[in-house]
Amino acid sequence: MKTKGPEPLRGVLIDLDGTIADSIDFFYGLACEMLLAAKCPPPERGDVLDAIANGLVPHERFLPSDFPDREEFLARIRTERYPEWIRRYGEEIEPLCGALEAVEALHRRGFRLALVTSSSGPLPFLDRWGIRKCFSAIVGRDHVRRIKPDPEAVVLALDRLGLVAAETLNVGDTPLDVRAADGAGVRTVGVLTGAGSEEQLRLAGASPILRSLAELPDFIERSFSGRSDEGCDVRPSEQRFTRS
């Protein structure tokens, strides 16, 4: 009796911040601005990266719980600064080295791509960079009730791509990306260009860990072979997707 082989790889889910977008220092700057407005010491960059990697917004990690009129202060910051922060995010963010070329290469090879992010807003830099057309689906904070590490965004992306977990690969820079994908049954490749460390990504279950998204097309070429009209057949290779 012939056994059914592994599913072909047809789709790739890609995180935005720290994976495609060079935005981590921008978010660190926002944390510093908020604490400066509160007349609190600025946080260490490494502490902010750790907060981002673990899904903590700056006020949860760095604004003292006994800060006077804390909720009123946070409401005022959201009202006064959030629209400006969204505008600056759209205008100032640039891509990580090699990220755009990687997205375009995957698109040319016929993979269905989805951008899966916890960021909100129209993401105008996708047009400026010329890659919006590469994505068959874009799922952001505005499209879900629960953001990463909840798997809701990943499940929605799969639905919009018309794919199942077994024929899809996820790529991200934080444990949140890994846990969100794992909750939907999708395998994750980690990248080291964002907030998460190699140790954090490995402990979360990402495997392998690449230096950047720029390495992804070659990794897929090495690890997945055999082309069909619908995608790449999964074949055994020296770099299997196993939990480390």
C-alpha contacts under 8 A as a table, 3 or more apart, distances in Angstrom:
res1	aa1	res2	aa2	distance
6	P	233	D	7.44
6	P	234	V	5.88
6	P	235	R	7.63
7	E	166	A	6.14
7	E	167	E	5.47
7	E	233	D	6.63
7	E	234	V	6.36
8	P	167	E	5.56
8	P	230	E	7.88
8	P	231	G	5.93
8	P	232	C	5.08
8	P	233	D	3.90
8	P	234	V	5.23
9	L	166	A	7.84
9	L	167	E	4.54
9	L	168	T	5.77
9	L	169	L	7.45
9	L	224	F	7.59
9	L	231	G	5.60
9	L	232	C	4.93
9	L	233	D	5.97
9	L	234	V	6.33
10	R	110	G	7.93
10	R	111	F	5.33
10	R	112	R	6.24
10	R	163	L	7.67
10	R	167	E	5.54
10	R	168	T	6.06
10	R	230	E	6.52
10	R	231	G	4.55
10	R	232	C	6.41
11	G	111	F	5.13
11	G	112	R	4.51
11	G	113	L	5.68
11	G	114	A	7.83
11	G	161	L	7.74
11	G	163	L	7.24
11	G	167	E	6.50
11	G	168	T	4.63
11	G	169	L	6.39
12	V	111	F	6.84
12	V	112	R	6.42
12	V	113	L	5.05
12	V	114	A	6.49
12	V	168	T	5.53
12	V	169	L	4.79
12	V	170	N	5.73
12	V	171	V	7.47
13	L	113	L	5.89
13	L	114	A	4.82
13	L	115	L	5.94
13	L	116	V	6.39
13	L	154	V	7.86
13	L	157	A	7.65
13	L	168	T	7.27
13	L	169	L	6.14
13	L	170	N	4.60
13	L	171	V	6.19
14	I	19	T	7.48
14	I	20	I	7.98
14	I	113	L	7.42
14	I	114	A	6.21
14	I	115	L	5.03
14	I	116	V	5.86
14	I	170	N	6.01
14	I	171	V	4.99
14	I	172	G	6.39
15	D	18	G	7.78
15	D	19	T	5.80
15	D	20	I	7.06
15	D	115	L	5.93
15	D	116	V	5.11
15	D	117	T	5.43
15	D	171	V	6.20
15	D	172	G	5.08
15	D	173	D	7.55
15	D	177	D	7.32
16	L	19	T	5.32
16	L	20	I	5.02
16	L	21	A	5.67
16	L	115	L	6.72
16	L	116	V	6.87
16	L	117	T	5.60
16	L	172	G	7.89
17	D	20	I	6.15
17	D	21	A	4.86
17	D	22	D	6.60
17	D	23	S	5.72
17	D	24	I	6.89
17	D	117	T	7.42
17	D	119	S	7.92
17	D	194	G	7.14
18	G	21	A	5.52
18	G	22	D	5.65
18	G	23	S	6.20
18	G	24	I	6.12
18	G	96	L	7.82
18	G	172	G	7.80
18	G	173	D	6.04
18	G	193	T	5.51
18	G	194	G	3.73
18	G	195	A	6.58
19	T	22	D	7.54
19	T	96	L	7.39
19	T	99	A	7.57
19	T	171	V	7.76
19	T	172	G	5.90
19	T	173	D	5.88
19	T	191	V	6.78
19	T	193	T	6.20
19	T	194	G	6.27
19	T	212	S	7.27
19	T	213	L	6.38
20	I	95	P	5.78
20	I	96	L	5.69
20	I	99	A	5.29
20	I	100	L	7.17
20	I	213	L	7.11
21	A	93	I	6.69
21	A	94	E	6.04
21	A	95	P	4.48
21	A	96	L	5.54
21	A	99	A	7.97
22	D	25	D	7.62
22	D	93	I	6.42
22	D	94	E	5.67
22	D	95	P	5.26
22	D	96	L	4.95
22	D	194	G	7.83
23	S	26	F	5.08
23	S	27	F	6.48
23	S	93	I	5.91
23	S	94	E	7.40
24	I	27	F	5.24
24	I	28	Y	6.31
24	I	49	L	7.57
24	I	194	G	6.43
24	I	195	A	6.83
25	D	28	Y	4.83
25	D	29	G	6.14
26	F	29	G	5.07
26	F	30	L	6.45
26	F	89	Y	7.72
26	F	93	I	7.73
27	F	30	L	5.02
27	F	31	A	6.37
28	Y	31	A	5.16
28	Y	32	C	6.38
28	Y	45	R	6.50
28	Y	48	V	6.22
28	Y	49	L	7.63
29	G	32	C	5.05
29	G	33	E	6.19
30	L	33	E	4.98
30	L	34	M	6.21
30	L	85	W	7.83
31	A	34	M	5.23
31	A	35	L	6.32
31	A	42	P	7.79
31	A	43	P	7.52
31	A	48	V	7.63
31	A	58	P	5.70
32	C	35	L	5.26
32	C	36	L	5.98
32	C	42	P	5.20
32	C	43	P	6.58
33	E	36	L	5.04
33	E	37	A	6.19
34	M	37	A	5.17
34	M	38	A	6.39
34	M	77	I	7.57
35	L	38	A	4.85
35	L	39	K	6.11
35	L	40	C	5.07
35	L	41	P	6.60
35	L	42	P	6.00
35	L	43	P	7.97
35	L	62	F	7.80
35	L	63	L	7.06
36	L	39	K	4.85
36	L	40	C	5.75
36	L	41	P	6.95
36	L	42	P	6.68
37	A	40	C	7.63
38	A	73	F	7.99
40	C	63	L	7.72
43	P	47	D	6.69
43	P	48	V	6.80
43	P	62	F	7.12
44	E	47	D	5.25
44	E	48	V	6.51
45	R	48	V	5.17
45	R	49	L	6.30
46	G	49	L	5.08
46	G	50	D	6.18
47	D	50	D	5.06
47	D	51	A	6.20
48	V	51	A	4.97
48	V	52	I	6.19
48	V	58	P	7.26
49	L	52	I	5.07
49	L	53	A	6.08
49	L	195	A	4.81
49	L	196	G	7.20
50	D	53	A	5.02
50	D	54	N	6.22
50	D	195	A	6.64
50	D	196	G	7.08
51	A	54	N	5.17
51	A	55	G	6.09
51	A	56	L	4.90
51	A	57	V	6.84
51	A	58	P	7.27
51	A	61	R	6.93
52	I	55	G	5.10
52	I	56	L	5.73
52	I	57	V	6.87
52	I	195	A	6.31
53	A	56	L	7.76
53	A	174	T	5.06
53	A	175	P	6.24
53	A	176	L	6.67
53	A	195	A	5.37
53	A	196	G	5.20
54	N	174	T	7.65
54	N	175	P	6.92
54	N	176	L	6.60
55	G	148	K	7.82
55	G	149	P	7.80
55	G	176	L	6.82
56	L	60	E	6.25
56	L	61	R	6.47
57	V	60	E	5.61
57	V	61	R	6.74
58	P	61	R	5.32
58	P	62	F	5.74
58	P	63	L	7.27
59	H	62	F	5.38
59	H	63	L	4.77
59	H	74	L	8.00
60	E	63	L	6.37
63	L	67	F	6.93
64	P	67	F	5.17
65	S	70	R	7.47
66	D	70	R	7.38
67	F	70	R	5.23
69	D	72	E	5.35
69	D	73	F	6.13
70	R	73	F	5.14
70	R	74	L	6.25
71	E	74	L	5.09
71	E	75	A	6.11
72	E	75	A	5.13
72	E	76	R	6.20
73	F	76	R	5.15
73	F	77	I	6.24
74	L	77	I	5.05
74	L	78	R	6.22
75	A	78	R	5.17
75	A	79	T	6.23
76	R	79	T	5.09
76	R	80	E	5.92
77	I	80	E	5.24
77	I	81	R	5.47
77	I	82	Y	6.96
78	R	81	R	5.68
78	R	82	Y	4.93
79	T	82	Y	6.21
79	T	83	P	7.59
80	E	83	P	7.31
80	E	84	E	7.91
81	R	84	E	5.30
81	R	85	W	6.09
82	Y	85	W	4.97
82	Y	86	I	6.20
83	P	86	I	5.18
83	P	87	R	6.29
84	E	87	R	5.02
84	E	88	R	6.13
85	W	88	R	5.11
85	W	89	Y	5.99
86	I	89	Y	5.01
86	I	90	G	6.29
86	I	121	G	6.98
87	R	90	G	5.26
87	R	91	E	6.32
88	R	91	E	5.03
88	R	92	E	5.57
88	R	93	I	7.93
89	Y	92	E	5.55
89	Y	93	I	5.82
90	G	93	I	6.40
90	G	122	P	7.86
90	G	123	L	5.70
90	G	124	P	5.50
90	G	125	F	5.81
91	E	124	P	7.51
91	E	125	F	6.81
93	I	125	F	7.15
94	E	125	F	7.67
95	P	99	A	6.50
95	P	100	L	6.95
95	P	129	W	7.88
96	L	99	A	5.47
96	L	100	L	7.79
96	L	193	T	7.89
97	C	100	L	7.80
97	C	214	A	7.38
98	G	101	E	5.37
98	G	102	A	6.25
98	G	213	L	7.12
98	G	214	A	4.77
99	A	102	A	5.11
99	A	103	V	6.35
99	A	212	S	7.73
99	A	213	L	5.52
99	A	214	A	5.30
100	L	103	V	5.17
100	L	104	E	6.16
100	L	129	W	7.51
100	L	131	I	7.06
101	E	104	E	5.12
101	E	105	A	6.01
101	E	214	A	7.20
102	A	105	A	5.07
102	A	106	L	6.27
102	A	213	L	6.52
102	A	214	A	5.25
102	A	215	E	7.62
102	A	216	L	6.87
102	A	217	P	6.19
103	V	106	L	5.31
103	V	107	H	6.21
103	V	131	I	7.42
103	V	134	C	7.16
104	E	107	H	5.01
104	E	108	R	6.13
104	E	131	I	7.09
104	E	134	C	6.63
105	A	108	R	5.12
105	A	109	R	6.31
105	A	217	P	6.88
106	L	109	R	5.11
106	L	110	G	6.69
106	L	111	F	5.84
106	L	113	L	7.92
106	L	217	P	6.45
107	H	110	G	5.36
107	H	111	F	5.56
107	H	112	R	7.00
107	H	113	L	7.04
107	H	134	C	5.69
107	H	135	F	7.92
108	R	111	F	7.56
110	G	230	E	7.95
110	G	231	G	6.89
111	F	231	G	6.56
112	R	135	F	7.17
112	R	136	S	6.24
112	R	161	L	6.70
113	L	134	C	6.84
113	L	135	F	4.91
113	L	136	S	5.67
113	L	137	A	6.88
113	L	161	L	7.68
114	A	135	F	5.28
114	A	136	S	5.86
114	A	137	A	4.66
114	A	138	I	5.59
114	A	139	V	7.43
114	A	157	A	6.28
114	A	161	L	7.31
115	L	135	F	6.60
115	L	137	A	6.42
115	L	138	I	4.72
115	L	139	V	6.11
115	L	140	G	7.95
115	L	157	A	7.98
116	V	138	I	6.21
116	V	139	V	4.95
116	V	140	G	6.09
116	V	153	A	6.61
116	V	154	V	6.86
116	V	157	A	7.08
117	T	139	V	6.31
117	T	140	G	4.86
117	T	141	R	6.78
117	T	153	A	7.94
118	S	140	G	5.34
118	S	141	R	4.73
118	S	147	I	5.89
118	S	148	K	6.69
119	S	140	G	5.80
119	S	141	R	5.51
120	S	123	L	7.48
120	S	140	G	5.80
120	S	141	R	5.05
120	S	142	D	5.81
121	G	142	D	7.43
123	L	126	L	6.03
124	P	127	D	5.57
124	P	128	R	6.65
125	F	128	R	4.68
125	F	129	W	5.87
126	L	129	W	5.20
126	L	130	G	6.06
126	L	131	I	5.56
126	L	132	R	5.09
127	D	130	G	4.86
127	D	131	I	6.38
127	D	132	R	5.72
129	W	132	R	7.96
130	G	133	K	7.20
131	I	134	C	5.26
131	I	135	F	7.38
132	R	135	F	5.77
133	K	136	S	7.49
135	F	138	I	6.66
136	S	160	R	7.80
136	S	161	L	6.59
137	A	157	A	6.46
137	A	160	R	6.17
137	A	161	L	6.56
138	I	157	A	7.37
139	V	142	D	7.91
139	V	143	H	6.06
139	V	144	V	7.89
139	V	153	A	6.30
139	V	156	L	7.40
139	V	157	A	6.33
140	G	143	H	5.52
140	G	144	V	7.15
140	G	153	A	7.41
141	R	144	V	5.82
141	R	145	R	7.76
141	R	146	R	7.93
141	R	147	I	6.29
142	D	145	R	7.95
143	H	153	A	7.82
144	V	147	I	6.64
144	V	152	E	6.76
144	V	153	A	6.29
145	R	152	E	7.85
146	R	150	D	6.05
146	R	152	E	6.47
146	R	153	A	7.74
147	I	150	D	5.65
147	I	151	P	7.67
147	I	152	E	7.02
147	I	153	A	6.66
148	K	151	P	6.40
148	K	152	E	7.71
148	K	153	A	7.23
148	K	176	L	5.66
148	K	177	D	6.55
148	K	179	R	7.73
148	K	180	A	5.48
149	P	176	L	4.57
149	P	177	D	6.41
149	P	178	V	7.77
149	P	179	R	5.43
149	P	180	A	4.33
150	D	153	A	7.44
150	D	179	R	7.51
150	D	180	A	5.13
150	D	183	G	7.30
151	P	154	V	5.27
151	P	155	V	6.14
151	P	179	R	7.58
151	P	180	A	4.21
151	P	181	A	6.05
151	P	182	D	7.67
151	P	183	G	5.33
151	P	184	A	5.64
152	E	155	V	5.18
152	E	156	L	6.15
152	E	180	A	7.69
153	A	156	L	5.08
153	A	157	A	6.12
153	A	180	A	7.90
154	V	157	A	5.03
154	V	158	L	6.23
154	V	180	A	6.75
154	V	181	A	6.10
154	V	184	A	6.58
155	V	158	L	5.18
155	V	159	D	6.28
155	V	184	A	6.12
156	L	159	D	5.06
156	L	160	R	6.21
157	A	160	R	5.11
157	A	161	L	6.13
158	L	161	L	5.10
158	L	162	G	5.98
158	L	163	L	5.25
158	L	164	V	6.20
158	L	165	A	7.18
159	D	162	G	5.03
159	D	163	L	6.43
159	D	164	V	7.83
160	R	163	L	7.88
163	L	167	E	6.79
163	L	168	T	7.19
164	V	167	E	5.83
164	V	168	T	6.74
165	A	168	T	5.25
165	A	169	L	7.78
165	A	184	A	6.91
165	A	185	G	5.62
165	A	186	V	4.91
165	A	187	R	7.96
166	A	185	G	7.42
166	A	186	V	6.61
168	T	186	V	6.44
168	T	187	R	7.44
169	L	186	V	6.21
169	L	187	R	5.47
169	L	188	T	6.07
169	L	189	V	7.50
170	N	178	V	7.92
170	N	181	A	6.67
170	N	186	V	6.47
170	N	187	R	5.88
170	N	188	T	4.50
170	N	189	V	6.21
171	V	177	D	7.56
171	V	188	T	5.45
171	V	189	V	4.89
171	V	190	G	5.82
171	V	191	V	7.24
172	G	177	D	5.41
172	G	178	V	7.01
172	G	188	T	7.24
172	G	189	V	6.71
172	G	190	G	5.26
172	G	191	V	6.02
173	D	177	D	6.85
173	D	190	G	5.55
173	D	191	V	4.99
173	D	192	L	6.10
173	D	193	T	6.68
173	D	194	G	5.27
173	D	195	A	6.40
173	D	196	G	5.51
173	D	201	L	7.49
174	T	177	D	5.43
174	T	178	V	6.81
174	T	190	G	7.53
174	T	194	G	7.25
174	T	195	A	6.16
174	T	196	G	4.41
174	T	197	S	7.65
174	T	200	Q	7.49
174	T	201	L	6.24
175	P	178	V	5.00
175	P	179	R	6.07
175	P	196	G	6.71
175	P	200	Q	6.34
175	P	201	L	5.38
175	P	204	A	5.42
176	L	179	R	5.20
176	L	180	A	6.03
177	D	180	A	5.29
177	D	181	A	6.25
177	D	188	T	7.90
178	V	181	A	5.32
178	V	182	D	5.97
178	V	187	R	7.92
178	V	188	T	5.80
178	V	190	G	7.84
178	V	201	L	7.45
178	V	204	A	6.27
178	V	205	G	6.70
178	V	206	A	6.14
179	R	182	D	4.96
179	R	183	G	6.07
179	R	204	A	6.75
180	A	183	G	5.28
180	A	184	A	6.78
181	A	184	A	5.17
181	A	185	G	6.24
181	A	186	V	4.95
181	A	187	R	6.65
181	A	188	T	6.79
182	D	185	G	4.86
182	D	186	V	5.38
182	D	187	R	6.49
182	D	188	T	7.60
183	G	186	V	7.57
187	R	206	A	7.59
187	R	241	F	7.18
188	T	205	G	7.72
188	T	206	A	5.19
188	T	207	S	6.50
189	V	206	A	5.36
189	V	207	S	5.28
189	V	208	P	5.45
189	V	209	I	5.95
189	V	210	L	7.28
190	G	201	L	6.36
190	G	206	A	5.45
190	G	207	S	6.55
190	G	208	P	6.45
190	G	209	I	4.56
190	G	210	L	6.04
191	V	194	G	7.36
191	V	209	I	5.64
191	V	210	L	4.83
191	V	211	R	5.45
191	V	212	S	4.98
191	V	213	L	6.42
192	L	195	A	7.84
192	L	196	G	6.86
192	L	197	S	6.60
192	L	198	E	6.64
192	L	209	I	7.32
192	L	210	L	6.55
192	L	211	R	5.07
192	L	212	S	5.87
193	T	211	R	6.87
193	T	212	S	5.79
196	G	200	Q	6.06
196	G	201	L	6.39
197	S	200	Q	5.13
197	S	201	L	6.22
198	E	201	L	5.18
198	E	202	R	6.09
198	E	209	I	7.06
199	E	202	R	5.19
199	E	203	L	6.07
200	Q	203	L	5.22
200	Q	204	A	6.20
201	L	204	A	5.12
201	L	205	G	6.39
201	L	206	A	5.47
201	L	209	I	7.67
202	R	205	G	5.06
202	R	206	A	5.20
202	R	207	S	6.74
202	R	209	I	7.65
202	R	244	S	6.51
203	L	206	A	7.55
203	L	244	S	7.63
205	G	243	R	5.46
205	G	244	S	6.22
206	A	209	I	6.73
206	A	243	R	6.95
206	A	244	S	7.57
207	S	241	F	6.08
207	S	242	T	6.44
207	S	243	R	6.32
207	S	244	S	6.67
208	P	239	Q	7.58
208	P	241	F	7.11
210	L	213	L	7.25
210	L	215	E	6.57
210	L	216	L	7.49
211	R	215	E	7.04
212	S	215	E	5.81
212	S	216	L	7.49
213	L	216	L	5.25
214	A	217	P	7.10
215	E	218	D	5.74
215	E	219	F	6.20
216	L	219	F	4.94
216	L	220	I	6.11
217	P	220	I	5.21
217	P	221	E	6.13
218	D	221	E	4.87
218	D	222	R	6.13
219	F	222	R	5.17
219	F	223	S	6.02
220	I	223	S	5.04
220	I	224	F	5.40
221	E	224	F	5.58
221	E	225	S	6.50
222	R	225	S	7.13
222	R	237	S	7.70
223	S	234	V	7.61
223	S	235	R	7.15
223	S	236	P	7.49
223	S	237	S	5.62
223	S	238	E	7.55
223	S	239	Q	6.30
223	S	240	R	7.37
224	F	232	C	6.15
224	F	233	D	6.23
224	F	234	V	5.06
224	F	235	R	5.78
224	F	237	S	7.82
225	S	232	C	5.99
225	S	233	D	5.88
225	S	234	V	6.48
225	S	235	R	6.20
226	G	232	C	5.58
226	G	233	D	5.27
226	G	234	V	7.73
226	G	235	R	7.92
227	R	230	E	7.92
227	R	231	G	6.06
227	R	232	C	4.84
227	R	233	D	6.46
228	S	231	G	5.41
228	S	232	C	6.23
228	S	233	D	7.38
236	P	240	R	6.89
237	S	240	R	5.97
